[in-house]
């Protein structure tokens, strides 16, 4: 049977990720202070908006590091899965906070567009260039880990969005410097807000899907059923549930109808199903009940009843 811990980061990889997150937090913290002061001194709303975005980057990175540290705690009798869900919850919080920031940016940009104020474009551009360089360094620093973990991906998307926003601030500074058209500042601010809003919406949808026990999006349920049924000795499968414990840890429970002449080897059949699920679908945590009696085998996905309304297994 495949190693049930194959999907979990190696210790060395975890240590490297934690170091990179810590360095990234320091980088973004410095950029936040510089852009906040620079936005105040240059009177640039775009730079101030970017500073708010950078602050959220620092918060996202800090929460991501916290989530990794707390998820390392072992499971116990109160939390039998451990604290892996903290990573998903942190991603959801990050998305919600970003939506709030984007709405505030839209609010400020609206009034600034109709009542533009002078902006010091040279200082605005220099500070934005500094922010862009720092963001690109953090992007390269975290990119190897962003595809494996929703928690890290959430922080990574923050930084990518801020890198794009820094480019927008530079463009606004150039427009103001060349044309003197100050409304470019709130327009770029609204552009930054739109980037934040789209990314945050996607992040909240993905993390909410996991929190609501949705099936993993990269798991083909029809293929899962087909692979289980194709195992020698399995006549059918019902009461199937597939969900994510966190972004890259999948679990499954199901009832197997074992052919009468094959019931003497039920343990072997269950082992074969487990092996196929792990190798083909990366589902390592399974609970399989063979020869279930009293179940309606026509119901592939059974309704679950609350305890006070009666028990369905």
The 8 nearest C-alpha neighbors of each residue, nearest first, counted from 0:
[[1, 274, 2, 270, 273, 271, 3, 277],
 [2, 0, 3, 274, 277, 278, 5, 283],
 [1, 3, 5, 4, 0, 283, 6, 277],
 [4, 2, 283, 5, 1, 284, 6, 277],
 [3, 5, 2, 7, 6, 283, 1, 8],
 [4, 6, 2, 7, 3, 1, 8, 283],
 [7, 5, 4, 8, 248, 247, 3, 281],
 [8, 6, 4, 5, 9, 248, 247, 3],
 [9, 7, 12, 13, 10, 6, 5, 11],
 [10, 8, 12, 11, 13, 7, 14, 5],
 [9, 11, 13, 12, 14, 8, 15, 7],
 [12, 10, 14, 13, 9, 15, 8, 16],
 [11, 13, 15, 9, 14, 10, 8, 16],
 [14, 12, 16, 10, 15, 11, 8, 17],
 [13, 15, 11, 17, 12, 16, 10, 18],
 [14, 16, 12, 18, 13, 17, 19, 11],
 [17, 15, 13, 19, 18, 14, 20, 12],
 [18, 16, 20, 14, 19, 15, 13, 21],
 [19, 17, 21, 15, 16, 20, 14, 22],
 [18, 20, 16, 22, 21, 17, 23, 15],
 [19, 21, 23, 17, 18, 22, 16, 24],
 [22, 20, 24, 18, 23, 19, 17, 25],
 [21, 23, 25, 19, 24, 20, 26, 18],
 [24, 22, 20, 26, 21, 25, 137, 19],
 [23, 25, 21, 27, 57, 22, 26, 28],
 [24, 26, 28, 22, 23, 27, 29, 21],
 [27, 25, 23, 29, 28, 24, 22, 30],
 [26, 28, 30, 24, 29, 57, 25, 31],
 [27, 29, 25, 31, 26, 30, 24, 57],
 [28, 30, 32, 26, 27, 31, 33, 25],
 [31, 29, 27, 33, 28, 32, 130, 34],
 [30, 32, 28, 50, 34, 29, 53, 33],
 [33, 31, 35, 29, 30, 34, 36, 28],
 [32, 34, 30, 36, 31, 35, 37, 29],
 [35, 33, 37, 50, 31, 36, 32, 38],
 [34, 36, 32, 38, 50, 37, 33, 47],
 [37, 35, 39, 33, 34, 38, 40, 32],
 [36, 38, 34, 40, 39, 35, 33, 41],
 [39, 37, 47, 46, 43, 35, 41, 36],
 [38, 40, 42, 36, 37, 41, 35, 43],
 [39, 41, 37, 38, 42, 36, 43, 119],
 [42, 40, 119, 38, 43, 39, 118, 37],
 [43, 41, 39, 118, 38, 40, 44, 119],
 [44, 42, 38, 46, 41, 45, 118, 47],
 [45, 43, 47, 46, 48, 185, 184, 42],
 [46, 44, 188, 48, 43, 47, 184, 168],
 [45, 47, 38, 49, 43, 48, 44, 50],
 [46, 48, 38, 44, 50, 49, 45, 35],
 [49, 47, 45, 51, 50, 46, 44, 188],
 [48, 50, 52, 46, 51, 47, 53, 45],
 [51, 49, 47, 53, 34, 31, 48, 52],
 [52, 50, 54, 48, 49, 53, 47, 55],
 [51, 53, 49, 55, 50, 54, 56, 48],
 [54, 52, 56, 50, 55, 51, 31, 49],
 [53, 55, 51, 57, 56, 52, 31, 50],
 [54, 56, 58, 52, 53, 57, 59, 51],
 [57, 55, 53, 59, 54, 58, 157, 158],
 [56, 58, 54, 60, 24, 55, 59, 27],
 [57, 59, 55, 61, 56, 60, 62, 54],
 [60, 58, 56, 62, 154, 61, 57, 55],
 [59, 61, 63, 57, 154, 62, 58, 24],
 [60, 62, 58, 64, 63, 59, 57, 65],
 [61, 63, 65, 59, 64, 60, 66, 58],
 [64, 62, 60, 66, 65, 61, 150, 59],
 [63, 65, 67, 61, 66, 62, 60, 68],
 [66, 64, 62, 68, 63, 67, 69, 61],
 [65, 67, 63, 86, 69, 64, 68, 85],
 [68, 66, 64, 70, 65, 69, 63, 71],
 [67, 69, 65, 66, 71, 70, 64, 72],
 [68, 70, 66, 71, 67, 72, 65, 82],
 [71, 69, 82, 83, 67, 72, 68, 66],
 [72, 70, 69, 68, 73, 67, 82, 83],
 [71, 73, 70, 69, 81, 74, 82, 68],
 [72, 74, 81, 71, 75, 70, 82, 80],
 [75, 73, 81, 79, 80, 78, 72, 76],
 [76, 74, 79, 78, 77, 73, 81, 80],
 [75, 77, 79, 78, 74, 80, 81, 73],
 [76, 78, 75, 79, 74, 81, 80, 82],
 [79, 77, 81, 75, 80, 74, 76, 82],
 [78, 80, 74, 75, 81, 76, 77, 82],
 [81, 79, 78, 74, 82, 83, 244, 75],
 [80, 82, 74, 78, 79, 73, 83, 72],
 [81, 83, 70, 84, 85, 80, 69, 72],
 [84, 82, 70, 85, 81, 245, 86, 244],
 [85, 83, 87, 86, 82, 245, 244, 88],
 [84, 86, 88, 83, 87, 82, 66, 89],
 [87, 85, 66, 150, 89, 84, 88, 83],
 [88, 86, 90, 84, 89, 85, 206, 245],
 [87, 89, 85, 91, 90, 86, 84, 92],
 [90, 88, 92, 86, 91, 87, 85, 93],
 [89, 91, 87, 93, 88, 92, 150, 153],
 [90, 92, 88, 94, 203, 89, 93, 206],
 [93, 91, 89, 95, 94, 90, 96, 88],
 [92, 94, 90, 96, 91, 95, 59, 89],
 [93, 95, 199, 91, 97, 203, 92, 96],
 [96, 94, 92, 98, 97, 93, 91, 99],
 [97, 95, 99, 93, 98, 94, 92, 100],
 [96, 98, 100, 94, 99, 95, 199, 101],
 [97, 99, 101, 95, 196, 100, 96, 199],
 [98, 100, 96, 102, 97, 101, 103, 95],
 [101, 99, 97, 103, 98, 102, 104, 96],
 [100, 102, 192, 104, 98, 103, 99, 196],
 [103, 101, 105, 99, 104, 100, 106, 98],
 [104, 102, 106, 100, 101, 105, 107, 99],
 [103, 105, 101, 107, 102, 106, 192, 108],
 [106, 104, 108, 102, 103, 189, 107, 109],
 [105, 107, 103, 104, 109, 108, 102, 110],
 [106, 108, 104, 109, 105, 110, 111, 103],
 [109, 107, 185, 111, 105, 110, 106, 112],
 [108, 110, 106, 112, 107, 111, 105, 113],
 [111, 109, 112, 113, 108, 107, 114, 106],
 [110, 112, 114, 108, 115, 113, 109, 185],
 [113, 111, 182, 109, 115, 110, 114, 185],
 [114, 112, 111, 110, 115, 109, 182, 108],
 [113, 115, 111, 112, 110, 116, 182, 109],
 [116, 114, 111, 112, 182, 181, 113, 117],
 [115, 117, 118, 114, 181, 111, 42, 182],
 [118, 116, 181, 119, 115, 42, 43, 41],
 [117, 119, 42, 43, 41, 120, 116, 181],
 [118, 120, 41, 121, 122, 123, 42, 117],
 [119, 121, 172, 123, 122, 176, 118, 124],
 [122, 120, 124, 123, 119, 125, 172, 176],
 [121, 123, 125, 124, 120, 119, 126, 41],
 [122, 124, 120, 121, 126, 125, 41, 127],
 [125, 123, 127, 169, 121, 122, 172, 126],
 [126, 124, 128, 122, 127, 123, 121, 129],
 [125, 127, 129, 128, 123, 124, 34, 122],
 [126, 128, 130, 124, 129, 165, 125, 169],
 [129, 127, 131, 125, 130, 126, 124, 132],
 [128, 130, 126, 132, 127, 131, 133, 125],
 [129, 131, 127, 133, 128, 132, 30, 134],
 [130, 132, 128, 134, 162, 165, 129, 133],
 [133, 131, 135, 129, 134, 130, 128, 136],
 [132, 134, 130, 136, 131, 135, 129, 137],
 [135, 133, 137, 131, 136, 162, 132, 158],
 [134, 136, 138, 132, 137, 133, 131, 139],
 [137, 135, 133, 139, 134, 138, 140, 132],
 [136, 138, 140, 134, 135, 139, 23, 141],
 [139, 137, 135, 140, 141, 136, 142, 134],
 [140, 138, 136, 142, 137, 141, 135, 143],
 [139, 141, 137, 138, 142, 136, 19, 143],
 [142, 140, 138, 139, 144, 143, 137, 145],
 [141, 143, 145, 139, 144, 138, 140, 155],
 [144, 142, 141, 145, 146, 140, 139, 147],
 [143, 145, 142, 141, 146, 147, 151, 148],
 [146, 144, 152, 142, 151, 147, 143, 148],
 [147, 145, 144, 148, 152, 143, 142, 149],
 [148, 146, 145, 144, 247, 149, 152, 151],
 [147, 149, 151, 150, 246, 152, 146, 145],
 [150, 148, 152, 246, 151, 153, 87, 147],
 [149, 151, 86, 153, 152, 148, 90, 63],
 [152, 150, 154, 148, 153, 145, 149, 155],
 [151, 153, 145, 149, 155, 150, 154, 148],
 [154, 152, 156, 150, 151, 155, 90, 149],
 [155, 153, 157, 59, 151, 60, 156, 152],
 [154, 156, 152, 158, 157, 153, 151, 159],
 [157, 155, 159, 153, 158, 154, 160, 152],
 [158, 156, 154, 160, 155, 56, 159, 161],
 [157, 159, 161, 155, 156, 160, 56, 134],
 [160, 158, 156, 162, 161, 157, 155, 138],
 [161, 159, 163, 157, 158, 162, 156, 164],
 [160, 162, 164, 158, 163, 159, 165, 157],
 [161, 163, 159, 165, 131, 164, 134, 160],
 [164, 162, 166, 160, 161, 165, 167, 159],
 [163, 165, 161, 167, 191, 166, 162, 160],
 [166, 164, 168, 162, 167, 131, 163, 127],
 [167, 165, 169, 163, 164, 168, 170, 162],
 [166, 168, 164, 170, 165, 169, 187, 171],
 [167, 169, 171, 165, 170, 166, 45, 172],
 [170, 168, 172, 166, 124, 167, 171, 127],
 [171, 169, 167, 173, 168, 172, 174, 166],
 [172, 170, 168, 174, 169, 173, 183, 184],
 [171, 173, 120, 169, 175, 170, 174, 124],
 [174, 172, 176, 170, 171, 175, 177, 169],
 [175, 173, 171, 177, 176, 172, 178, 170],
 [174, 176, 179, 180, 172, 178, 173, 177],
 [175, 177, 173, 174, 120, 179, 178, 172],
 [178, 176, 174, 175, 173, 179, 180, 172],
 [179, 177, 180, 175, 174, 176, 173, 181],
 [178, 180, 175, 176, 181, 177, 174, 117],
 [179, 181, 175, 178, 182, 183, 174, 176],
 [180, 182, 183, 175, 184, 179, 115, 117],
 [183, 181, 112, 184, 185, 115, 180, 186],
 [184, 182, 186, 181, 171, 185, 187, 180],
 [183, 185, 182, 187, 45, 186, 171, 181],
 [186, 184, 108, 188, 187, 112, 182, 183],
 [187, 185, 183, 189, 188, 184, 182, 190],
 [186, 188, 190, 189, 185, 184, 167, 183],
 [187, 189, 45, 185, 191, 186, 190, 108],
 [190, 188, 192, 186, 191, 187, 105, 108],
 [191, 189, 187, 193, 188, 192, 186, 194],
 [192, 190, 188, 194, 164, 189, 193, 187],
 [191, 193, 101, 189, 195, 190, 194, 104],
 [192, 194, 196, 190, 195, 191, 189, 197],
 [195, 193, 191, 192, 197, 196, 198, 190],
 [194, 196, 192, 193, 198, 197, 101, 199],
 [195, 197, 193, 199, 98, 194, 198, 101],
 [198, 196, 200, 194, 199, 195, 193, 201],
 [199, 197, 201, 195, 200, 196, 202, 194],
 [198, 200, 94, 202, 196, 197, 201, 97],
 [201, 199, 197, 203, 202, 198, 196, 204],
 [202, 200, 204, 198, 199, 203, 205, 197],
 [201, 203, 199, 205, 200, 204, 94, 206],
 [202, 204, 91, 206, 200, 94, 205, 201],
 [205, 203, 207, 201, 202, 206, 208, 200],
 [206, 204, 208, 202, 203, 207, 201, 209],
 [205, 207, 203, 209, 208, 91, 204, 87],
 [208, 206, 210, 204, 209, 205, 203, 211],
 [207, 209, 213, 211, 205, 206, 210, 204],
 [208, 210, 212, 206, 211, 207, 213, 243],
 [209, 211, 207, 212, 208, 206, 87, 213],
 [210, 212, 208, 209, 213, 207, 206, 242],
 [213, 211, 209, 242, 210, 208, 243, 214],
 [214, 212, 208, 209, 211, 242, 215, 243],
 [213, 215, 242, 241, 216, 212, 243, 218],
 [216, 214, 218, 217, 243, 242, 213, 249],
 [215, 217, 218, 214, 219, 213, 208, 205],
 [218, 216, 215, 219, 280, 214, 220, 281],
 [217, 219, 215, 216, 220, 280, 214, 223],
 [220, 218, 222, 221, 223, 217, 216, 280],
 [221, 219, 223, 222, 218, 224, 214, 241],
 [222, 220, 224, 223, 219, 225, 226, 218],
 [221, 223, 225, 219, 220, 224, 226, 218],
 [224, 222, 220, 226, 221, 225, 227, 219],
 [225, 223, 227, 221, 222, 226, 228, 220],
 [226, 224, 222, 228, 223, 227, 229, 221],
 [225, 227, 229, 223, 224, 228, 222, 230],
 [226, 228, 224, 225, 229, 230, 272, 223],
 [229, 227, 225, 230, 226, 233, 235, 224],
 [230, 228, 226, 227, 225, 231, 233, 232],
 [231, 229, 228, 227, 233, 232, 272, 226],
 [230, 232, 233, 229, 268, 228, 234, 261],
 [231, 233, 258, 261, 257, 230, 234, 268],
 [234, 232, 257, 228, 235, 231, 230, 256],
 [233, 235, 256, 257, 258, 232, 228, 236],
 [236, 234, 256, 233, 228, 255, 237, 257],
 [235, 237, 255, 254, 256, 228, 253, 299],
 [236, 238, 299, 239, 254, 296, 298, 253],
 [239, 237, 300, 301, 299, 253, 254, 298],
 [238, 240, 253, 237, 300, 252, 299, 241],
 [239, 241, 252, 251, 253, 238, 242, 300],
 [242, 240, 251, 214, 250, 252, 239, 243],
 [243, 241, 214, 212, 250, 213, 249, 215],
 [244, 242, 249, 245, 248, 209, 215, 250],
 [243, 245, 248, 249, 84, 242, 83, 250],
 [246, 244, 243, 248, 84, 247, 83, 87],
 [245, 247, 149, 148, 248, 243, 244, 87],
 [248, 246, 245, 249, 148, 147, 243, 6],
 [247, 249, 245, 244, 243, 246, 250, 6],
 [250, 248, 243, 282, 242, 244, 247, 284],
 [249, 251, 284, 242, 285, 241, 282, 243],
 [252, 250, 241, 285, 240, 286, 284, 242],
 [251, 253, 286, 240, 285, 287, 239, 241],
 [254, 252, 239, 287, 238, 237, 240, 288],
 [255, 253, 288, 237, 236, 238, 287, 289],
 [256, 254, 289, 236, 288, 257, 235, 290],
 [255, 257, 235, 290, 234, 236, 233, 289],
 [258, 256, 233, 234, 290, 232, 255, 262],
 [257, 259, 261, 232, 234, 260, 233, 262],
 [260, 258, 261, 262, 257, 263, 232, 290],
 [261, 259, 258, 262, 263, 232, 257, 264],
 [262, 260, 258, 259, 232, 263, 264, 257],
 [263, 261, 265, 264, 259, 260, 257, 258],
 [262, 264, 261, 265, 260, 266, 259, 267],
 [265, 263, 262, 267, 266, 261, 268, 232],
 [266, 264, 268, 262, 267, 263, 269, 289],
 [265, 267, 269, 268, 264, 270, 263, 262],
 [266, 268, 270, 264, 265, 269, 271, 272],
 [269, 267, 265, 271, 270, 266, 272, 264],
 [270, 268, 272, 266, 271, 267, 265, 273],
 [271, 269, 267, 273, 268, 272, 274, 266],
 [270, 272, 268, 274, 273, 269, 267, 275],
 [271, 273, 269, 275, 274, 270, 227, 276],
 [274, 272, 270, 276, 271, 275, 269, 277],
 [273, 275, 271, 277, 0, 272, 276, 278],
 [274, 276, 272, 278, 277, 273, 279, 271],
 [277, 275, 273, 280, 279, 282, 274, 278],
 [278, 276, 281, 282, 283, 274, 275, 280],
 [277, 279, 275, 276, 281, 280, 274, 1],
 [278, 280, 276, 277, 275, 281, 282, 274],
 [281, 279, 276, 282, 277, 278, 218, 223],
 [282, 280, 277, 278, 283, 279, 276, 249],
 [281, 283, 277, 249, 280, 276, 250, 284],
 [282, 284, 277, 3, 281, 285, 250, 249],
 [283, 285, 250, 282, 251, 249, 286, 3],
 [286, 284, 251, 252, 250, 283, 287, 273],
 [285, 287, 252, 251, 253, 288, 284, 250],
 [286, 288, 253, 252, 254, 285, 289, 255],
 [289, 287, 254, 255, 253, 291, 286, 290],
 [288, 290, 255, 291, 254, 256, 257, 287],
 [291, 289, 256, 257, 255, 292, 288, 254],
 [290, 292, 289, 254, 288, 256, 294, 293],
 [293, 291, 294, 290, 295, 256, 289, 254],
 [292, 294, 291, 295, 296, 312, 290, 311],
 [295, 293, 292, 296, 291, 312, 238, 237],
 [294, 296, 297, 298, 293, 237, 238, 301],
 [297, 295, 298, 237, 294, 299, 236, 235],
 [298, 296, 295, 299, 237, 294, 300, 236],
 [297, 299, 296, 300, 301, 295, 237, 238],
 [298, 300, 237, 238, 239, 297, 301, 236],
 [301, 299, 238, 239, 298, 237, 302, 240],
 [302, 300, 238, 298, 299, 303, 239, 237],
 [301, 303, 304, 300, 311, 238, 298, 312],
 [302, 304, 311, 301, 305, 312, 310, 306],
 [305, 303, 311, 310, 308, 306, 302, 309],
 [306, 304, 308, 307, 309, 303, 310, 311],
 [305, 307, 308, 309, 310, 304, 311, 303],
 [306, 308, 305, 309, 310, 304, 311, 303],
 [309, 307, 305, 306, 304, 310, 311, 303],
 [308, 310, 306, 307, 304, 305, 311, 303],
 [311, 309, 306, 304, 312, 308, 305, 307],
 [310, 312, 304, 303, 309, 302, 305, 306],
 [311, 310, 303, 294, 238, 301, 304, 293]]
